[in-house]
Amino acid sequence: MSLFKARDWWSTVLGEKEEFDQGCLCLADVDNSGNGHDKIIVGSFMGYLRIFNPHPVKTGDGAQAEDLLLEVHLQDPILQVEVGKFVSGSELLHLAVLHSRKLCVYSVSGTLGNVEHGNQYQIKLMYEHNLQRTACNMTYGSFGGVKGRDLICIQSMDGMLMVFEQESYAFGRFLPGSLLPGPLAYSSRTDSFITVSSCRQVESYKYEVLAFATDADKRQETEQQKVGSGKRLVVDWTLNIGEQALDICIVSFNQSASSVFVLGERNFFCLKENGQIRFMKKLECSPSCFLPYCSVSEGTINTLIGNHNNMLHIYQDVTLKWATQLPHIPVAVRVGCLHDLKGVIITLSDDGHLQCSYLGTDPSLFQAPKVESRELNYDELDIELKELQKVIKDVNKSQGVWPMTEREDDLNVFAVVSPNFDSVSQATDAEVGTDPVPSVTVKVTLQNRVVLPKAKLSIYVQPPLELTCDQFTFEFMTPEMTRTVAISVYLKRSYIPSELEGNAVVSYSRPTGIPRVIQCKFRLPLKLICLPGQPSKTASHKLTIDTNKPPVSLLSLFPGFASQSEDDQVNVMGFRFLGGFQVTLLASKTSQRYRIQSEQFEDLWLITNELILRLQEYFEKQGIKDFACSFSGSMPLQEYFELIDHHFELRIHGEKLEELLSERAVQFRAIQRRLLTRFKDKTPAPLQHLDTLLDGTYKQVIALADAVKKNQGDLFQSFTRLKSATHLVILLIGLWQKLSADQIAILEAAFLPLQEDTQELGWEETVDAAISHLLKTCLSKSSKEQALNLNSQLDIPKDTSRLKKHITLLCDRLAKGGRLCLSTDTATPQTMVMPGGCTTIPESDLEERSVEQDSTELFTNHRHLITETPMPEVSPTQGVSE
């Protein structure tokens, strides 16, 4: 325990899993109270802005609710916060918040509260500047000697200084030879900006030179500028310090001179105004932040330096005067006046520990007990060590951390689907219409080999399929136990699921405490959601699947769907989904082809997939291993795009409904407050139709809530249909290009990344990012495309045109020989194996339009091109013959 610990006056922890840096802390009387008390302003990389006014009841108290004056989520990460006179025509202080692509200036004001909740604080956006370049840091001051106002200078990541004269943009200049941005400070005495370049030297630039230099519209100078047109940006002075700088501060200790303090990685320097060294100090520990301030001794300056050993050192020039221990590593330190207490040290760590402390001693009353001296028996210690090593060796052999493939599992899971329906259907709450809804029993069996105190079984099926129970907990207190559960599955809504596959997942902890998860998949029968139906002669959507084997009788493939009156018709079969549309399956007698047709495009998926699976099982039983399916028609992208547009329209409509509901809720609460004030008033006053307005607003809130709920149901149904269509498109692409299982898995990961669709993270933006990644990596044309960066933030798009063009481009590149892979090797561009070449990834809307026109011939509406691979028209009572 250290004697010299920082005395905790007030502390708190900001948020959860938030990150902070040296520019995220600021002290100022930001609300212009005039009492001389500073407020603590903190911004985080998660976008949260907080303002504190600590006033603990006793020293060391934690944060109280009233200490937090304001907390606002600004969406974008906050890089730096500063307070100054940033609004023209006003002498009041305002708050400047720097984001990566935006500079915002707010006014902070408080309203006196009439109740015990205290005062209310709010911020108001005065103005903002959208930055064309990514910002790094900023500084402010009276540039050019202006009086009564502060100007702001922002340094971008590529070394450009952008000067803003409050509400207007003044100019931008590139620093010569800039590679990486460094710390930036402004000296009012010399009217110059001081920074540390990537060459590890301190550089000073006069504001007047910056203002009259050539404008930085482009990074590279033209030949005419090199000859002498315009003024070049010339550095005032430089000083090589031989290390990278962490921060720069400028302090004036008298009226005639100021000093420039630079904190390096191993030293800190004090420079004169002309760049000459006044003194330097070699640091024993790696520093994390510092703060110079004027000393009580004339001609000296005190410096607070925090380091990565949780220490805060106080230097007077180069002499260490005090060392104190902190509970965290500070990344920012400030000194201010809080609650009539001057000289409070405020520190902030990178994980959000904010502490206000003062210097002092805290004597330790702990006394170490006397150690009893005893002789060591080395023979006994040697025997004990050998026994422990033997135990460790046995554990590593039998119960390793990673499961061994040859070792028997601790728990086995089996799932069996009953071949028959339940005698009494369990679909008591089904909403499918007039059709009777069957249910089928799934039995899940668990067998343990070792003792397992707690095993949790979870069973999942695709909605709108429903389970009678989906969560179970078991206790296997003895080895070799068997537990079986039976649950029923049925269709709850009047639309079809995207898959008939279910999953039983068991999570448990091994005897060594290591968590394990084991799963077992099962397949539900098609007859659970489908009934025999009359074949249809015409349909809006048709698909033709080619095979390399003679056609198989549909009665042998689908024995449960044969119509009793048409047993002789083996080449035509009809299916009718519960509460849905009909699907017709036709088999050609001679051409080894099968046709699936329906009025709904997404309804083709389950029958097509079931047909391929049953054909594979049929030929495997016959001992034929070279059976293969293919698809030679045009890709039905137009039908797929219609489902995407419908799903996106529902998302946009839901977003508008939620915004309107929020507005009506705010209006409803405002009317309630006014009515409550009228009712509490001692002198009765007329309601002025507030009760009528309250009733009307209430009805609007209820109607909007019902509309939001209905839209959520429609959106969920649309997402299920979209997943079915997506499965079908992936299947057709795989058959069309003869993709391997790994390549199909990549397509499924790109097109089906989400189990649930939400307003915050939707299917469209997620899939667009995944497809763009494929187009810029394994399907790229050149290494230039592979070097392009993708946007890391996923926002809901304005429309689906970009997504549809990317899907079209993906199919186009696959058609030209592109292949999907997860390799990150960019040394061999895809053009080496892609015959015919591929178009580049569009960088603008004009390029995307050209790509769309080039791909129109290959991917058009499937319903208009079905005649390219004709099959003869058949009646529902005739087979297919050619």
N, C-alpha and C positions, 0 to 999 in steps of 0.2 A: 504493500500500500504506500503510495507516494504522499509525502508530507505536503508538497506543493501542488495541490489539485485545484482546478477551477471551481470556484464556489458557485453552485447552481442556483440562480435566482429565479429562472422560469424556463421551461422546456416543453417541447411537444414533438410528435412524429407526424409528418405530413403524408396523408394518403397511404395507399398500399402499392408496393412495387413501382413507385415513381422514381424518376432519375432527375438529378440536378447537377449544375455546373457553376463555375465562378460567376457567370453573368446573371444567375437566377436570383440573386439577393440584392436588395436595395433598401436604404433607410432614408426617409424624408417625411416632412409634414405634408403628406400627399393630399389630405382633405382640406388644407389651408385653414386649420383651426386657429392658428395664431398664438397658441400657448407655448410654443417651442418644443413640444413633445414630438418625437419621431414616431412614425409608424413603420412596421416591418412589412415590406412587399416581397413576396416570393412567387416565382413562376417556375413551372416544371415542364419537362419535355413531354409530358402527357397532355399539356394544354391547360392545366389548372392554374388560375391566378388567385392568390390568397393575400389578404391584408390583415395584419395582427396589430393589436394595441394591448400588450401584456400589462396587467396590474394584479399580481398575485397578492393574496391575503397575507401570506407569510413566505419567507424565503424558501425556495425549493419546490414550491407548488407547481403542479402540472397545469396544462392549459385548461381554462374554463370555457364554457360555450360563449360567454360574452367577450372573450379575448379575440375571437375571430370576427372581425368587422365585415369581411366580404370574402366570398368564395365563388368564383365564376369559372366555368369550363369554356375555353375559347377555341376548342376543337383542334387548332394547329399547335405544334410544339412551340414552346416559348424559349427563345435563345438568350434573351437579355431583357432586363427591365431597368429603366432610368426615369428620373423625375427632374423636370425643369420647366422653363417658360417656353413651351412649345406651341402656343396658340397666339396668333397675331392679335394685337389690340387688347391683350389681357396680361396683367402682371401676376396672375395666379399661377401656381404650380400645376402641371399636368403630368400624367403618367404615359410614357412611351413604352410600347411592348413590341419587341422585334421577333417576328416569326421568320421561317426560312424563306418565304416568298411574299412577305407582307410586313409593313410597318403600320402600327395602329397607335393613335394618340387618344387617350381617354381623360375625362374629367371625373374625379372622385368626389362625391358629395355625401353628406349625412343629413338625415332628417330626425329631429327630436321626437322621441317616442312618448306617447301619452300613457302607456301601460308599463307593466313590469318587464316586458320583453326588451326594453332599452331602445337605443337609437337604431335607425335603419340606414344602411349605406348602399349606394348603388353607383355604377359607373355608366358613363354616357360616351359613346364614340363621337369624338369631335371631327376626326378625319382619318383617312388611311391612304397609304401608297402601296400599290401592287408592284412588286419588284420583278424586273425582267431576269434577274440573276439570283442565284441562291445566296442568301446572306450568311455571314460568319459572325460578325460582331459589329458594334457601333460605338461612337463617342459623340459628345455634344459640347457646345460652348458658344461663346460670342465670336464666331468666325468673322474675320475682317474688322474687328473692333466695333461691331454693332452694339447698341445700348438697349437694355430692357427686354431682350429676347434671346433665346437660344436656338442655334441651328444644329442639325443632326447630320452626321457623316456615317455612312454604312459601308463596311468593307465586305465585298463578295468573296466567294470561295475561289474565284479565279483572279483575285488581286485587283479588283476595280473599286475605287472610292466613289461613292454616290453621295452628293451633298444635297440636302433638302432644306430649303428656306421655309420652314414651317409647312404651310399647306401646298407649296409648289416645289417642283423638282428643279434644282439649279443646274447641275452639270455632273458629269461622270468622267473620271480619269483612271487610266490603267497605270499602276505603279510599274516602272521599268524593271524587267527581269524577274517579275513575280512568279513564283512557282506554287507556294503554299502560303495561305494567309497567316499572319501572326497577330499578337496583341496590338491594340491601337489605342492611343491617348492623344489629347489635345492640350497644348500649352498656350494659355492665354497671354502670357507675357511676351512670347516670341511669335505668337499667331502662327503656329506650325503644328503639323501632325507628326507624331513620332511612332514608329513601328519597328518590328524586328523581322527582317526578311528571311527567306529560306537559306540565304547565304550566311546566316548566323551573324549578322551585323545590324547594329541599331542605325536606323535611317531617319532623317528629319526632312520634311517637305514643307515649305512655306505655303500658306493658304493663297497668297497672292500669285505664286507661281502656278499652283494648281488651277486657279480661276482663269488665268490667261493662257494656259497650255492648250494644245490641240485637243479638240473634243474626241472622246473615246467612243465613237459610234461603232468602230470595228477594233478588234484586238490587234491585228497586224497593221503596221503602218504601210501606207502606199509608197511607191517610189517617189512620187512628187513631194510627200512629206519628208522623206529621207534627204532630199536635195536641200530643203530649207524652207518649205512653205509652212507657216505657222510657227509657234514657239514649242520647243521641246520641253518635256518635264524633267527638270534638273533637281537633283538632291542637294539639300542645303549642307548637311554634313553626315558623315558615317563613322561608326566605331565598330570594329570587329571584336565581339566578345567570345567567339569560339564555341558557343553552345546555343541551343534553342531556348527561347524565352517563354516563360509561363504567363507573365503579366507585366504591365507597365503602369506606374503611377507617377503623377507630377505633383510636387508639394512645394509651396512657397513658405519659407520660414521667416522672411521679412519682406519689406516693401520693395527691396532693390534687387532681389535675386530669387530664383527658384531652382529646384533640383529635380532631375529625372531619375526615378528609381526603376530598375529593371531586375526582375526575379528570374534567374536562370535555373537550369536543372541541377547545378552544383554550387553556384555562387549567386550573390545578389550585389548589384552595382549601384552606385550613386554617381550621376553624371552632372556636369555643369550644363548651362544653357547652350554652350557652343560644342558640346559633345566630349569635353575632356573629363577624365575620371577624377572625381573627388575622393572616393574611396571604394573598396570592394571587400567583401567578406566571403570566405570559403565556408560552406555549410557542411556540417557533419552528417546530416540526414537529408534524405530526398524531400524537398519542399513540395507543398501542395497549394499554398496560397499565401498572400502577404498583404499588409496594409501599412504604409508609412503615414505618420501624422506628426504634427508639431510637438516638440518637447517643451517642458517647463523651463529647461535650461536654454539660455539664449545661444543661438548658433548651432544647436544640435537638433536631430530629428529622431524620434522613436519609430521603430518598425516592428509590427507584429508579423511573425512568420510561423505558419502552421506546417507540420510535416506529416509523413506517413507513419510515424511512430506514435500517433495520438498526442503529440506534444505541441504546445504553443510557446514560442520563444519571443521575448521582448528585448530588442537591441536598442541601445542608444548609440547611434552611429555604428561602430563596429564592436562595441562592448556589450556582452550579454548581461542584462540587468535582472531578468527574471525568467523562470521556466515553469510552466504549469501544465498539468495533465488534463486532457479532454477525454470524454467517453467515446469519441468517434474521430474519424479522420476528416478534418475540415476541407472543403473545396472553396469556400468563400468566407471571408471574415470582415466584419464592419464594427465601427464604434459609434455609439449614439447616445442620446438622452431619452430615457424611457421613464415615465411616471416620476418625474422630479429626481431621478437617479442618473447623474451624469457619468459618462465613461463606461457604459455597459458594453461588454464585448459580445457581439452576436456572431455565432458560427453556424454553418450549414454543411451537412455531409451530403455525399452523392446519393444516399438512399433516403434522405428526407428528415434527418434528425436536426431539428432547429433548437438551439440553446442560447439563452441569455445568461451570462455569467460575469463574475467580477473576480479580481485577484485577491488571494489571501491564503492562509495556511489552515489546514485541517489536521490537527495532531492525531496520531493513531494511538489508541489506548490498548491495542492488542499486544500481548507479550507472548513470545513463542515459548511453549513448554520445554522443559529440559528433556533431552533425549536420553532414554535409558540405554546404558552401554551393555551390550551382551555379545558374547562370542558367537561367531558364525560357524555352523557346521557345514563345511563345504561338501562332504559326502552326501548328506541329506539333500542339499540343494541340487547336486548332480543327479540324484535319483529322481527327484521331482521334475526336473527339466526333461529328462528322458521320457517320463510318463506323459507329460504334456505334449511333447513332440509326437509321441505315438498316437495320442488322441487326435491331434491335428491331421496327421497323415491318414488315419482311418476316415475322418470326416471328408477329406478331400477325395478319397477314393469312392465312398459310397453315396455321399450327399453333397455333390458339388453345387455351385451356384447356378451353372448353366445345365439344363437337362441333357442327358446323353441319349442319343437316338437308339442305342441298343438296349438301354435299361427299360424295364417295365414301368409304365406310368403309375403314379400313386392313385389315380382315379380314371376310370373309363366311363364314357358316356355313349349311349346308344339311343337312337330315335327310330321308332317304327310307326308308320302311318297305316291306319286300318284300311283294308281294301273295300270295305262297305261303309255306307252312311250309318249314322246313329239311328237306332230305332225310333227314338224321340229326339227331334231336332232341338239343339240348345240355342238356336237363333231366336231368342225371345225378344230382342230389341232391334231386329233387322229392319231396315228402311229401304226395301228393294221393290216394293210394289205388290202386285197381286200374285207373283210367282212364289210357290213354297220354297223356302230357303233351307237347304240341308246343312248338316254339320258332320264333320268327320273327326274321329278320335286320333290323337297322336300320343303315343306312350313313350316316355323318356325314362330310361333306366340308368342308374348310377351304381357302379361297383367300385368299392375302395379296396386298396391293398394295404394301406397303413391307417393309423388313427388320424382322423381329421375332425377337429372340434367344431368347425363351422364351414359349410360349403353352401354357396348361394347360386341357385339355378335361375337363369333368366331366359325366356323364350321370346323370340321375335318373329313376326311375320309382316309382310308388306301391307300397308293399309290400301283399301278399306277392309281387308281381312281382320277379323277380331278373334281374340282368345278369351276363353272363359276365365282363365287365370294365367298370369305370365311371370310371377315371382314365387320362388320356393326357397326354403332354408332347411338344411339337413345337418344332423350331427352324427358322425360316424365314430362312435366311441370304441368300437372294436374293429380289427381288420376283417376283411373278406365279408363285408355286409353288402346287401343289395337293396336299393330303394327304387321304386317305380312310381311315377305320377302319370296320370291320364288327364289330358286337357282336350277340349273341343275347339275346332276352328270353323268359322263360318263367315260368309260375306255380309257385311253390315250396311254398306251403301250401294246405290244403284249405278256403280261404275266399276270397271275391272281393275285389279291391281297390276302393278308394273312387273311383278315376278310372282311365281308360285313357290319359290324357295323359302324355307324357314330356317331358323338358326337357334340352336340351344347352346347357351354359353354358361359354363360353370366357373366361378372364381373361388379360390380357396388359398390357404396358406399351408405350406409344407411344414413338417415337424421342425425343420431348422428355422422357420419364420419367414421363408422366402415366398412371396406371393406368386401364384401361378394361375393361368387361365387356360381352359380347354374347351373346345367347341365341337359341335356335331351338327351337320346340315342335313335337312330332310326336304323332300319334294312332295308338295300337295298334289292331289289328282286334279286333272282338268275338269272333271265332271262336278267338282265342288262349286264352280262358278259358271258352268256352261251346260246347256241342255241340247239334245238333238233338235235340229230345225230343218225347215224346208230349204233346199238349195235355191239360190237366186240366179236368174239368168243374166241380169245386168247389175253392175255396181260402179260406184264412182272411182274406186281405188283398186288396182290390180297389181299383183306381183307374180313373176314367173321364176321358179327355182329350177335350175338344170342339175341333173345328176349324171353319173357315169355308169349307172346300172339300170337294168330294165325296170319299168314301173312296178310298184307293189300294190296289191289290192288294198284299198282303203279300209275294207272291213277287217283285215288282219292287223292293220295299224291302229285303228280306232274301233275296237269291238264293242265298246259301250255306247257308241253314237250311231249305230245302224238303225234305220227306220224299218219297222217290221213289215210295212207294206211294200218296201222296195228292196228286198234282200238281194235281188238279182243285179241291182245297180252297184257295182263295186268301184266305179271310177268317179262318182260324185257324192259329196257328203256335205250336209249343212250343219252349222253350229249356231246356237242362239245364246248369247250371254244373258245372265240374270239381270233384268232391267235395262239391257243394252241392245245393241244392234246385232244383225246376223252376219255370219262369215261363211263363205262357200269355198270348199276345197275341191279342186278338179285334178285328176291324174290323166295324163295322156297315155294312150295305149301303145304308141310306137316311138315317141320322140324323147322318152326319158325325162319328161318335164312335169312339173306340178304348178298349178296356178292357185293363188289365194286371192280372194276378192271380197270387199266389204264396202259399206257406205262410210265408215269411219276409218281414217288412215291408221290411228293408233291401235284399233282392234285387230289389225293384221299381225301384230307382234306375237301374241301368245300362241296363235295357231301355227304361224310360221316356225317359231322356235320349237313347239311341240312336234311338228312334222319332222324337222331335222333330227331331233333327239330320238324319236321313235324309228326313223329310218336307220340311224346309226346302230341302235340296239338290235333291230331286225337283222341287219347284215352281219353284225358281230355273232349273233346266234347261228347264222348260216356259215360261219367260219371265213367270211370275206373281210379282209382287212384293208383293201385299197378303195373302199367306198369314199366318194367325195362329192360335195355339192358346190355349185357355182352360181353366180348371178351375172348375166350379161346385158341386162337392160340398163336404162338410164336411171341415175340416182334420183329418187323422189324428193329433192330438196325443197321444191315449192310447197308441197304439202307440209313438210317439216317446218318450214319458215312460218306458215300460217299458225301453227300451234305455238311457236315461239312468240309471235306477235300477240296472240290472245293472252298468253301468260303474262307478258310484259304490260299489256294494257290493264290487267287486273292489279298488278303491282302499283302502277301509277295511280289508278283509281283509289286503291287502298291508302296510298300516301296522302292523297287529297282529302279523303274522308277523315283520316286521323288528324290532319291539320285543322279541318273545320270543327271536328269534335273538341279539340283542345281550345279553340277560340270560344266555342259555345260554353265550355266548362268554366273558362275564365269569366265570361259574361255572367254566368249563373252565380258564381261566388260573389261577384261584385254586387249584383242585385240583392243577394242575401245579406251582405254587410250593410247595405243601405237600409233595407227593411228592418234589420235588427237595431240599427241606430234610431230609426223612427219609433219602433216599439218601446225602446228604453227611454225615450225622451219624456221628461216630466210634463211638458206641455204638448198635448197631442197635436199632430200636424197631418194634413191630408196625405194620403199615400201616392197621389199623382199617378195612378195606374201602375204602380210598381208591382202590385200583386198580379195584375194581368200579364205584365211583362215577364214575371217570374214563372207563371204557369206556361206561357208560350215558349220560353227558353227551356223549361224542363221537358216539354214535349219534343222540342228539337233535339235535345241531348239524348233522349230515349230513342228517337227515330234514327239519329246518327249512329248510336251504339249498335242498334239492330242492323243498320246498313254495314257497319264495319264487321260485325260478326258474320253476316251473310257473305260479304266479300272475302273474308278469310276462308270460309268454307269453299267458295268457288275457286279461290286461289289454290287451296290444297288439292282440290279435284283436278284443276288444270295442271298443277305440277305433276300429279300422278300420271295423267295422260301424256304429258311432255316426256316423262321418264320412259313410258312405254314406247313412244315414237323414237326416242333416243336409242333405246336398246335395238329397235328395228334398224335404224340407220347404221349403227355400229355393226350389226350382223351383216347387212348388205355390203358395207364397205369391206368387211373381212372376206366375204365370199367373192366379191368383185375383184379384189386385188390379191386374193389367196394369202392373207396375212397369217402369221404364226400366232400362237397363243400369247406370247409375250407382247407382240405388237397390238393385239386386241386388248390386252390388259392396259396398255398405255392409252389407247383410245377411251376405254371405260374410265380410267382415272381422269382424263381431260374433260370428257363430256358428262360424267356423273360424279362430281366431286362432293356433292352435298346430300346428306340424308334428309335435311329439312331446309325449307326455303323461307327466308325471313326478309323483312324490309331492310335490315341493316346489311345483310350479306345475302345477295340473291344469286340465282342460277346464271343470269345473263353475264354479269361482270366477272364472276368466277370462271366460267367457261371461256369467256373471251380472253382473259389473262392466260389461261392454260393453253389455248390454241395459239395465241401469239407467241408463247414460249416455244412451242413446237416448231412454229414457222421460223423462228429466229435461231433455232439450234439445229436439231437433226434434219429439218426440212428446209434449211436456209440455202440460198443460192451461192453465197460467198462468205468469206470470213468477215466482211464488212457488216453484213447483217447480224452475224453472231456477236459482234461487239456492241450492238445496240442494247440500251438498258430499258427495262420494262418499268412502268410506274408501280411503285410498291404499295400505293393506296388504292383500294378497290372502292369505287363509288358507283352508284346506280347511273347507268348511261342515259343520255337524252332520248335515244331511240335504239333500235336493234339493227340498224343498217350496217354498222361496223362489224358486229358479230356475224351477221349473215354473209358478209363479204369474206370474212376470215374462214368461215366454214367452207364456202365455195372454193377459196384459194387452197385450203387443205386438201380437198378432194382433187383439185386440179394437179397439185404437186404429187399426190399419190398416183394419179393416173400417168404422170410423166416419169415414173420410176423412183420416186422418193420412198424411203423406208424409215419407219419409226424406230428409235432407239433411245436409251437413256445415257449414252456416252457423252461425257463432257469434253472429249478431245476435239478441239477446234482447229487442229493443224491440217486436217484433210477436209476441205469443204465438200458439201454434198454434191457439188457439180461433177465430182469425179466419177459418180456412179449413177447419175441421173441422165438418161438419154434425152436428147431433144432440148435440154435446158429448161429452166423455170423462170417465171417472172419474179422480180424482186418484191419484197414486202412493201406495200404502199405506205408512204409516209404522209400523204395528204389525201383529202377527199377526191381531188382530181385524178390522182393515181389509182385510187380504189375504183373509181368509175371505169377507168380504162381496163382494169383487171376484170371487172364485172362483165364488160362487153366482150372481152376475149374468151371468157368462160361460158358465155351464154349458149354457144353451140353444143357444149358438152353436157351441161346441166340445165335442162329446161323442165317444164312441167311434165311429170311422168304420165299423167292421164292423156296427154295429147300424143305421146310417142309409143303407146302400147302396141300400135300397129306395126312397129319395126320388127317385133318378134311374134308374129301372129300365131294364135291358136284358134281353131275353128269354133264358132259359136255353138253352144250346146244348150239343149233344153234341160230343165231340172230332172227329166225322166230319161235322159239319154247320156251315154258315156262319151268320152272324148275320143274321136277317131280322126286320123289324118291320112 
